Amino acid sequence: MNPHDALTEIATLLERERSSRYKSKAFRAAADAIQGLSDAELRDTAALRRRKGIGDSTLAVIQQALAGDVPGYLVDLRERAGVQRTSTLRALLRGDLHSHSDWSDGLTSIDLMVEAARALGHEYLALTDHSPRLRVANGLSPERLRSQLEVVAGMSDDGFTLLSGIEVDILEDGALDQEPDLLAQLDVVVASAHSKLRMERGPMTRRLVAAVSNPHIDVLGHVTGRLVEGSRGTRPPSTFDARAVFEACEAHAVAVEINSRPERQDPPDELMALALEIGCLFSIDSDAHAPGQLSLLDYGAERAERLGVPPERIVTTWPLEKLRAWTGRDRGA
């Protein structure tokens, strides 16, 4: 197989299984390092070893691919990936409203995220890098976000739209971590709590209700903040009056995010059922931090279908025109 394709597929599969970011970045760096090289140049082992970005593991992949074999590393990853999760609902999803690039804590450039979204057949993808307060994630200052908007504006065509956006941090009092005028310019605003997740029930309820009552918010992200597996360990869900929060979401037509990351599975089944009963909209999102993670939508779609969420209540099944009408709705002051 083509060595560049083999290296890229390995990186993508490592990203999908949320492996070490250093591993996936190493294979993407190697793919970049051999871009445009002829087979003769690829067979010059001594020269390849001197090329920045090529190590023992990536060199072995290149050599096996040149020999006409599927590299062993790739075979193992494909086996671990197993049969892709499928659902009727997954085929109805048109896009994704929560993704990150290397402008904040994502692993790759915006253009690689767009390329992966196109490959999955997405009609649209919202780029929602973090806001300033989340320094550990290199959150975007107003100035950096304005610069990003100029980049985003040039990445759409007739078949695909990259939507401008942000994952804005919900502050302790329910305020949002970005300038209101700038939030008003964005196509999609996802609001999420990333700190003080163990607040008492009353203050946390007021915090979340205040956030979803803000006229700039479109999606309430990973509502409980829980972690159920993965390299970061586990974390219990925040405690709050879920009925009050979801009633506020329904009143303001804010979508409750079905976060597709396996380590989150947020909201839990019982809260998703409550939001469904109340009449909320939903957004099935990947929360991807790398191109290979955009396909995590499979997991969110499977959960939503199992719990009986109607496709028409899921905004990411909507065509772009209807989605824009919803994000541009009049929500008052």
Backbone hydrogen bonds in HBPLUS format (Angstrom, degrees):
<---DONOR---> <-ACCEPTOR-->    atom                        ^
c    i                          cat <-CA-CA->   ^        H-A-AA   ^      H-
h    n   atom  resd res      DA  || num        DHA   H-A  angle D-A-AA Bond
n    s   type  num  typ     dist DA aas  dist angle  dist       angle   num
A0006-ALA N   A0002-ASN O   2.93 MM   4  6.22 154.8  2.00 155.0 163.0     1
A0007-LEU N   A0003-PRO O   2.98 MM   4  6.21 163.8  2.01 153.1 156.0     2
A0008-THR N   A0004-HIS O   3.01 MM   4  6.20 159.9  2.05 148.1 154.0     3
A0009-GLU N   A0005-ASP O   2.87 MM   4  6.03 158.8  1.91 149.3 155.0     4
A0010-ILE N   A0006-ALA O   3.01 MM   4  6.19 156.8  2.07 146.8 153.2     5
A0011-ALA N   A0007-LEU O   3.05 MM   4  6.32 160.3  2.09 146.1 151.2     6
A0012-THR N   A0008-THR O   2.94 MM   4  6.19 158.3  1.99 148.6 154.7     7
A0013-LEU N   A0009-GLU O   2.92 MM   4  6.13 161.9  1.95 153.1 156.8     8
A0014-LEU N   A0010-ILE O   2.92 MM   4  6.11 155.7  1.98 151.0 158.0     9
A0015-GLU N   A0011-ALA O   2.97 MM   4  6.18 150.8  2.05 145.3 153.3    10
A0016-ARG N   A0012-THR O   2.95 MM   4  6.24 154.9  2.01 145.8 152.8    11
A0017-GLU N   A0013-LEU O   3.10 MM   4  6.34 153.6  2.18 145.7 151.2    12
A0019-SER N   A0014-LEU O   2.94 MM   5  5.29 175.3  1.95 162.5 161.0    13
A0018-ARG N   A0015-GLU O   2.96 MM   3  4.89 157.8  2.01 106.7 111.5    14
A0023-LYS N   A0020-SER O   3.08 MM   3  5.48 131.5  2.33 106.1 117.6    15
A0024-SER N   A0020-SER O   3.44 MM   4  6.91 163.1  2.47 157.2 158.2    16
A0025-LYS N   A0021-ARG O   3.01 MM   4  6.04 159.7  2.05 144.3 150.6    17
A0026-ALA N   A0022-TYR O   3.01 MM   4  6.02 143.9  2.15 134.6 143.7    18
A0026-ALA N   A0023-LYS O   3.12 MM   3  5.16 121.2  2.48  95.2 109.9    19
A0027-PHE N   A0023-LYS O   3.21 MM   4  6.60 153.7  2.28 152.0 157.8    20
A0028-ARG N   A0024-SER O   3.02 MM   4  6.30 153.6  2.09 147.8 155.6    21
A0029-ALA N   A0025-LYS O   2.84 MM   4  5.97 152.9  1.91 144.6 152.3    22
A0030-ALA N   A0026-ALA O   3.00 MM   4  6.22 150.7  2.09 140.6 148.2    23
A0031-ALA N   A0027-PHE O   3.00 MM   4  6.20 154.6  2.07 141.5 148.1    24
A0032-ASP N   A0028-ARG O   2.98 MM   4  6.26 156.1  2.04 146.5 152.7    25
A0033-ALA N   A0029-ALA O   2.90 MM   4  6.13 148.2  2.00 141.3 150.8    26
A0034-ILE N   A0030-ALA O   3.14 MM   4  6.44 137.9  2.32 147.1 155.9    27
A0035-GLN N   A0032-ASP O   3.31 MM   3  5.19 155.3  2.37  98.9 106.1    28
A0037-LEU N   A0034-ILE O   3.02 MM   3  5.48 169.6  2.03 137.6 137.8    29
A0042-LEU N   A0038-SER O   2.93 MM   4  6.23 150.2  2.02 146.5 155.7    30
A0043-ARG N   A0039-ASP O   2.94 MM   4  6.17 133.2  2.16 142.2 154.2    31
A0043-ARG N   A0040-ALA O   3.24 MM   3  5.16 131.8  2.48  91.3 103.9    32
A0044-ASP N   A0041-GLU O   3.22 MM   3  5.28 155.2  2.29 100.3 107.8    33
A0045-THR N   A0043-ARG O   2.99 MM   2  5.58 120.3  2.35 110.2  93.5    34
A0048-LEU N   A0044-ASP O   2.95 MM   4  6.23 158.2  2.00 155.9 163.1    35
A0049-ARG N   A0045-THR O   2.94 MM   4  6.14 158.2  1.98 152.9 157.8    36
A0050-ARG N   A0047-ALA O   3.15 MM   3  5.24 131.5  2.40  95.9 108.7    37
A0051-ARG N   A0048-LEU O   2.93 MM   3  5.07 147.4  2.04 103.3 113.8    38
A0054-ILE N   A0051-ARG O   3.29 MM   3  6.02 155.1  2.36 143.1 142.1    39
A0059-LEU N   A0055-GLY O   2.86 MM   4  5.86 153.0  1.93 150.1 158.4    40
A0060-ALA N   A0056-ASP O   3.03 MM   4  6.20 155.4  2.10 145.1 151.0    41
A0061-VAL N   A0057-SER O   3.20 MM   4  6.50 152.9  2.28 143.1 149.9    42
A0062-ILE N   A0058-THR O   3.04 MM   4  6.32 160.0  2.08 147.6 152.5    43
A0063-GLN N   A0059-LEU O   2.94 MM   4  6.20 165.1  1.96 155.4 159.0    44
A0064-GLN N   A0060-ALA O   2.97 MM   4  6.12 163.0  2.00 150.4 154.9    45
A0065-ALA N   A0061-VAL O   2.97 MM   4  6.09 158.9  2.01 150.0 156.0    46
A0066-LEU N   A0062-ILE O   2.94 MM   4  6.13 158.5  1.99 150.0 156.0    47
A0067-ALA N   A0063-GLN O   3.07 MM   4  6.25 138.9  2.25 139.0 149.7    48
A0069-ASP N   A0064-GLN O   3.01 MM   5  5.43 152.5  2.09 164.1 156.1    49
A0068-GLY N   A0065-ALA O   2.99 MM   3  5.22 159.4  2.03 108.5 114.2    50
A0074-LEU N   A0071-PRO O   2.97 MM   3  5.32 119.7  2.34 105.2 119.7    51
A0075-VAL N   A0071-PRO O   2.96 MM   4  6.33 154.7  2.02 152.5 160.8    52
A0076-ASP N   A0072-GLY O   3.00 MM   4  6.26 161.9  2.03 153.8 157.0    53
A0077-LEU N   A0073-TYR O   3.14 MM   4  6.42 157.1  2.20 142.8 148.9    54
A0078-ARG N   A0074-LEU O   2.88 MM   4  6.09 162.5  1.91 154.9 159.4    55
A0079-GLU N   A0075-VAL O   3.01 MM   4  6.24 154.0  2.08 147.3 154.4    56
A0080-ARG N   A0076-ASP O   2.96 MM   4  6.23 153.8  2.03 146.8 154.1    57
A0081-ALA N   A0077-LEU O   2.89 MM   4  6.11 150.8  1.97 148.0 156.2    58
A0082-GLY N   A0078-ARG O   3.10 MM   4  6.32 144.5  2.23 139.9 148.6    59
A0092-LEU N   A0089-LEU O   2.84 MM   3  5.19 148.9  1.93 111.1 121.4    60
A0093-LEU N   A0090-ARG O   3.25 MM   3  5.52 156.4  2.31 107.3 113.9    61
A0094-ARG N   A0316-THR O   2.74 MM 222  5.82 164.3  1.77 159.3 164.2    62
A0123-GLU N   A0094-ARG O   2.71 MM  29  5.49 173.8  1.71 166.0 167.9    63
A0126-ALA N   A0096-ASP O   2.86 MM  30  6.29 155.0  1.92 156.2 163.1    64
A0287-ASP N   A0098-HIS O   3.03 MM 189  4.87 127.2  2.32 139.4 143.2    65
A0128-THR N   A0099-SER O   2.72 MM  29  5.36 154.8  1.78 148.1 157.1    66
A0100-HIS N   A0288-ALA O   2.80 MM 188  6.05 146.1  1.91 160.9 172.4    67
A0104-SER N   A0101-SER O   3.15 MM   3  6.09 164.1  2.18 123.1 125.8    68
A0106-GLY N   A0101-SER O   2.76 MM   5  4.11 138.0  1.94 139.2 125.2    69
A0102-ASP N   A0108-THR O   2.69 MM   6  5.07 137.6  1.87 148.7 148.9    70
A0107-LEU N   A0289-HIS O   2.77 MM 182  6.07 159.1  1.81 161.7 164.4    71
A0113-MET N   A0109-SER O   3.33 MM   4  6.69 150.2  2.43 143.6 151.5    72
A0113-MET N   A0110-ILE O   3.07 MM   3  5.14 119.9  2.45  97.9 113.1    73
A0114-VAL N   A0110-ILE O   2.94 MM   4  6.26 157.4  1.99 155.4 162.1    74
A0115-GLU N   A0111-ASP O   2.92 MM   4  6.09 157.2  1.97 142.4 148.8    75
A0116-ALA N   A0112-LEU O   3.06 MM   4  6.19 158.2  2.11 141.9 146.9    76
A0117-ALA N   A0113-MET O   2.96 MM   4  6.19 155.4  2.03 146.4 153.4    77
A0118-ARG N   A0114-VAL O   2.93 MM   4  6.17 161.2  1.97 154.6 159.1    78
A0119-ALA N   A0115-GLU O   3.04 MM   4  6.26 155.3  2.10 142.9 149.9    79
A0120-LEU N   A0116-ALA O   3.09 MM   4  6.37 138.5  2.27 142.4 152.6    80
A0120-LEU N   A0117-ALA O   3.21 MM   3  5.19 129.2  2.48  94.4 107.3    81
A0122-HIS N   A0117-ALA O   3.03 MM   5  5.42 155.8  2.09 161.0 153.4    82
A0121-GLY N   A0118-ARG O   2.90 MM   3  5.09 153.8  1.97 106.5 115.2    83
A0161-THR N   A0123-GLU O   2.97 MM  38  6.35 146.3  2.08 138.1 148.4    84
A0125-LEU N   A0161-THR O   3.09 MM  36  6.63 145.9  2.21 157.4 164.2    85
A0163-LEU N   A0125-LEU O   2.76 MM  38  5.89 157.6  1.81 144.5 151.2    86
A0127-LEU N   A0163-LEU O   3.02 MM  36  6.23 166.1  2.04 167.5 163.0    87
A0167-GLU N   A0129-ASP O   3.00 MM  38  5.69 168.0  2.01 133.0 134.6    88
A0140-LEU N   A0130-HIS O   2.86 MM  10  6.06 168.2  1.87 135.8 132.2    89
A0134-LEU N   A0131-SER O   3.23 MM   3  6.13 147.8  2.34 127.4 133.8    90
A0135-ARG N   A0133-ARG O   2.82 MM   2  5.51 131.8  2.05 109.0  93.8    91
A0137-ALA N   A0134-LEU O   3.01 MM   3  5.52 146.9  2.12 109.8 119.4    92
A0139-GLY N   A0134-LEU O   3.13 MM   5  5.23 151.5  2.22 131.0 136.0    93
A0138-ASN N   A0135-ARG O   2.88 MM   3  4.80 163.2  1.91 111.2 112.1    94
A0145-LEU N   A0141-SER O   2.89 MM   4  6.11 162.7  1.92 161.1 166.2    95
A0146-ARG N   A0142-PRO O   2.97 MM   4  6.17 156.6  2.03 146.0 152.0    96
A0147-SER N   A0143-GLU O   3.11 MM   4  6.39 152.4  2.19 142.6 150.0    97
A0148-GLN N   A0144-ARG O   2.89 MM   4  6.19 150.4  1.98 146.4 155.1    98
A0149-LEU N   A0145-LEU O   2.97 MM   4  6.27 149.4  2.06 149.4 157.0    99
A0150-GLU N   A0147-SER O   3.22 MM   3  5.45 131.0  2.47 100.3 111.8   100
A0151-VAL N   A0148-GLN O   2.96 MM   3  5.11 121.5  2.31 100.6 115.7   101
A0152-VAL N   A0148-GLN O   2.89 MM   4  6.21 166.9  1.91 163.3 166.4   102
A0153-ALA N   A0149-LEU O   3.08 MM   4  6.12 151.7  2.16 141.7 148.3   103
A0154-GLY N   A0151-VAL O   3.13 MM   3  5.75 155.2  2.19 115.4 122.0   104
A0155-MET N   A0152-VAL O   3.12 MM   3  5.47 164.1  2.14 125.1 123.3   105
A0157-ASP N   A0160-PHE O   2.87 MM   3  5.46 163.0  1.89 158.1 163.6   106
A0187-ASP N   A0164-SER O   3.10 MM  23  5.15 127.0  2.39 109.7 123.5   107
A0188-VAL N   A0164-SER O   3.03 MM  24  6.40 146.8  2.14 147.3 157.7   108
A0190-VAL N   A0166-ILE O   2.98 MM  24  6.18 173.4  1.98 172.0 170.8   109
A0168-VAL N   A0190-VAL O   2.74 MM  22  6.14 138.9  1.91 166.0 172.0   110
A0192-SER N   A0168-VAL O   3.04 MM  24  6.33 160.3  2.08 157.2 162.3   111
A0177-ASP N   A0169-ASP O   3.11 MM   8  5.30 149.5  2.20 152.3 159.4   112
A0170-ILE N   A0192-SER O   2.78 MM  22  5.56 147.7  1.88 137.5 139.5   113
A0171-LEU N   A0175-ALA O   2.84 MM   4  5.27 163.2  1.87 158.6 160.2   114
A0174-GLY N   A0171-LEU O   2.89 MM   3  5.21 164.1  1.92 117.5 121.7   115
A0182-LEU N   A0179-GLU O   3.01 MM   3  5.31 126.2  2.31 106.1 120.1   116
A0183-LEU N   A0179-GLU O   2.98 MM   4  6.33 157.4  2.04 156.5 163.8   117
A0184-ALA N   A0180-PRO O   2.99 MM   4  6.21 149.9  2.08 148.6 156.4   118
A0185-GLN N   A0182-LEU O   3.02 MM   3  5.25 146.6  2.14 103.9 113.9   119
A0186-LEU N   A0183-LEU O   3.18 MM   3  5.48 154.5  2.25 108.6 115.9   120
A0218-ASP N   A0189-VAL O   2.99 MM  29  5.36 161.7  2.03 149.1 151.5   121
A0219-VAL N   A0189-VAL O   3.16 MM  30  6.48 157.8  2.21 152.3 153.1   122
A0191-ALA N   A0219-VAL O   2.85 MM  28  6.25 165.3  1.87 169.3 170.3   123
A0221-GLY N   A0191-ALA O   2.76 MM  30  5.61 158.8  1.80 141.0 147.2   124
A0199-MET N   A0196-LYS O   3.37 MM   3  5.76 147.2  2.49 116.8 114.7   125
A0204-MET N   A0200-GLU O   3.00 MM   4  6.09 163.8  2.03 163.6 168.9   126
A0205-THR N   A0201-ARG O   2.94 MM   4  6.05 153.4  2.01 146.7 154.1   127
A0206-ARG N   A0202-GLY O   3.04 MM   4  6.36 165.6  2.07 157.0 160.2   128
A0207-ARG N   A0203-PRO O   2.88 MM   4  6.03 152.0  1.96 143.8 152.3   129
A0208-LEU N   A0204-MET O   3.02 MM   4  6.24 165.4  2.04 153.1 154.6   130
A0209-VAL N   A0205-THR O   2.93 MM   4  6.09 165.6  1.96 156.0 160.6   131
A0210-ALA N   A0206-ARG O   2.96 MM   4  5.95 158.3  2.01 143.3 149.3   132
A0211-ALA N   A0207-ARG O   3.13 MM   4  6.35 152.2  2.21 140.8 148.4   133
A0212-VAL N   A0208-LEU O   3.03 MM   4  6.31 170.3  2.04 157.5 157.8   134
A0213-SER N   A0209-VAL O   3.06 MM   4  6.09 128.2  2.34 138.3 151.3   135
A0214-ASN N   A0211-ALA O   3.01 MM   3  5.36 158.5  2.06 109.5 116.5   136
A0217-ILE N   A0214-ASN O   3.24 MM   3  5.89 169.6  2.25 125.1 127.7   137
A0255-ALA N   A0218-ASP O   2.89 MM  37  6.25 155.6  1.95 161.8 153.7   138
A0220-LEU N   A0255-ALA O   2.85 MM  35  6.23 162.6  1.88 169.3 174.3   139
A0257-GLU N   A0220-LEU O   3.03 MM  37  5.76 160.7  2.07 152.6 151.0   140
A0225-GLY N   A0222-HIS O   3.17 MM   3  5.59 133.4  2.40 109.6 122.1   141
A0238-SER N   A0224-THR O   2.85 MM  14  4.96 159.8  1.89 133.1 139.9   142
A0227-LEU N   A0235-ARG O   3.01 MM   8  4.69 161.4  2.04 127.3 130.8   143
A0235-ARG N   A0227-LEU O   2.86 MM   8  4.69 161.7  1.90 129.3 128.7   144
A0228-VAL N   A0263-GLU O   2.72 MM  35  5.21 160.3  1.76 143.4 150.4   145
A0233-GLY N   A0230-GLY O   3.07 MM   3  5.62 161.6  2.10 119.0 122.7   146
A0245-VAL N   A0241-ASP O   3.10 MM   4  6.43 159.4  2.15 154.0 160.2   147
A0246-PHE N   A0242-ALA O   2.83 MM   4  5.99 168.6  1.85 157.1 160.1   148
A0247-GLU N   A0243-ARG O   2.84 MM   4  5.90 150.7  1.93 147.3 155.7   149
A0248-ALA N   A0244-ALA O   3.11 MM   4  6.26 146.2  2.22 136.9 145.2   150
A0249-CYS N   A0245-VAL O   2.98 MM   4  6.33 149.3  2.07 142.3 151.4   151
A0250-GLU N   A0246-PHE O   2.88 MM   4  6.12 159.9  1.92 147.5 152.2   152
A0251-ALA N   A0247-GLU O   2.94 MM   4  6.09 157.0  2.00 142.3 148.8   153
A0252-HIS N   A0248-ALA O   3.08 MM   4  6.21 145.5  2.20 144.0 151.6   154
A0254-VAL N   A0249-CYS O   2.87 MM   5  4.71 157.6  1.92 141.5 144.1   155
A0253-ALA N   A0250-GLU O   3.32 MM   3  5.00 163.0  2.35  98.2 103.0   156
A0256-VAL N   A0281-LEU O   2.90 MM  25  6.20 168.8  1.91 138.0 135.2   157
A0283-SER N   A0256-VAL O   3.08 MM  27  6.14 146.1  2.20 133.5 132.8   158
A0258-ILE N   A0283-SER O   2.86 MM  25  5.89 164.8  1.88 137.5 140.9   159
A0285-ASP N   A0258-ILE O   3.25 MM  27  6.27 156.6  2.30 137.8 144.1   160
A0259-ASN N   A0266-ASP O   2.80 MM   7  5.36 155.1  1.87 176.0 169.6   161
A0260-SER N   A0285-ASP O   2.90 MM  25  5.89 156.7  1.96 165.5 173.3   162
A0264-ARG N   A0261-ARG O   2.91 MM   3  5.40 153.2  1.98 116.0 124.7   163
A0265-GLN N   A0261-ARG O   3.01 MM   4  6.18 158.9  2.05 169.7 173.3   164
A0271-LEU N   A0268-PRO O   3.06 MM   3  5.46 124.8  2.38 108.1 121.9   165
A0272-MET N   A0268-PRO O   2.94 MM   4  6.22 155.0  2.00 158.0 166.2   166
A0273-ALA N   A0269-ASP O   2.93 MM   4  6.18 155.9  1.99 151.6 157.9   167
A0274-LEU N   A0270-GLU O   3.13 MM   4  6.33 146.4  2.25 132.7 141.3   168
A0275-ALA N   A0271-LEU O   2.94 MM   4  6.18 163.8  1.97 150.9 154.3   169
A0276-LEU N   A0272-MET O   2.95 MM   4  6.15 149.3  2.05 144.5 153.2   170
A0277-GLU N   A0273-ALA O   2.97 MM   4  6.20 155.8  2.03 144.2 150.4   171
A0278-ILE N   A0274-LEU O   2.97 MM   4  6.24 153.8  2.04 151.4 158.3   172
A0279-GLY N   A0275-ALA O   3.17 MM   4  6.33 132.2  2.41 135.6 146.7   173
A0280-CYS N   A0275-ALA O   3.01 MM   5  5.45 160.7  2.05 164.2 159.7   174
A0279-GLY N   A0276-LEU O   3.21 MM   3  5.26 135.2  2.43  96.4 108.4   175
A0282-PHE N   A0313-ARG O   2.82 MM  31  6.12 152.1  1.90 160.2 163.4   176
A0315-VAL N   A0282-PHE O   2.78 MM  33  6.16 151.6  1.86 178.8 170.9   177
A0293-GLN N   A0290-ALA O   2.97 MM   3  5.47 149.3  2.07 115.7 125.1   178
A0294-LEU N   A0291-PRO O   3.21 MM   3  5.74 164.9  2.24 115.3 119.7   179
A0296-LEU N   A0293-GLN O   3.01 MM   3  5.36 164.0  2.04 112.3 116.8   180
A0298-ASP N   A0295-SER O   3.15 MM   3  6.17 174.9  2.15 127.1 127.8   181
A0299-TYR N   A0296-LEU O   2.93 MM   3  5.69 137.9  2.11 121.9 129.3   182
A0301-ALA N   A0297-LEU O   2.89 MM   4  6.05 166.7  1.91 163.6 166.7   183
A0302-GLU N   A0298-ASP O   3.05 MM   4  6.18 153.6  2.12 141.6 148.9   184
A0303-ARG N   A0299-TYR O   3.07 MM   4  6.34 159.0  2.12 149.9 154.7   185
A0304-ALA N   A0300-GLY O   2.98 MM   4  6.18 167.6  2.00 151.2 154.8   186
A0305-GLU N   A0301-ALA O   2.94 MM   4  6.05 160.5  1.98 149.2 154.4   187
A0306-ARG N   A0302-GLU O   3.00 MM   4  6.12 157.3  2.05 143.7 150.3   188
A0307-LEU N   A0303-ARG O   3.03 MM   4  6.25 146.5  2.14 148.7 157.3   189
A0309-VAL N   A0304-ALA O   2.99 MM   5  5.34 172.9  2.00 155.2 153.5   190
A0308-GLY N   A0305-GLU O   3.14 MM   3  5.09 158.9  2.19 100.9 107.2   191
A0313-ARG N   A0310-PRO O   2.97 MM   3  5.54 155.8  2.03 118.6 126.1   192
A0314-ILE N   A0311-PRO O   2.99 MM   3  5.26 163.5  2.02 114.0 118.1   193
A0317-THR N   A0314-ILE O   3.01 MM   3  5.74 161.7  2.05 123.3 126.0   194
A0318-TRP N   A0315-VAL O   3.05 MM   3  5.29 156.9  2.11 106.9 114.3   195
A0323-LEU N   A0319-PRO O   2.97 MM   4  6.21 161.0  2.01 156.3 162.5   196
A0324-ARG N   A0320-LEU O   2.82 MM   4  6.02 163.3  1.85 158.6 161.8   197
A0325-ALA N   A0321-GLU O   3.08 MM   4  6.29 149.5  2.17 139.4 147.9   198
A0326-TRP N   A0322-LYS O   3.03 MM   4  6.33 148.1  2.14 145.1 153.3   199
A0327-THR N   A0323-LEU O   2.93 MM   4  6.29 166.4  1.95 157.7 160.6   200
A0328-GLY N   A0324-ARG O   2.89 MM   4  5.86 139.5  2.06 140.8 151.4   201
A0329-ARG N   A0326-TRP O   3.16 MM   3  5.14 164.2  2.19 110.7 111.4   202
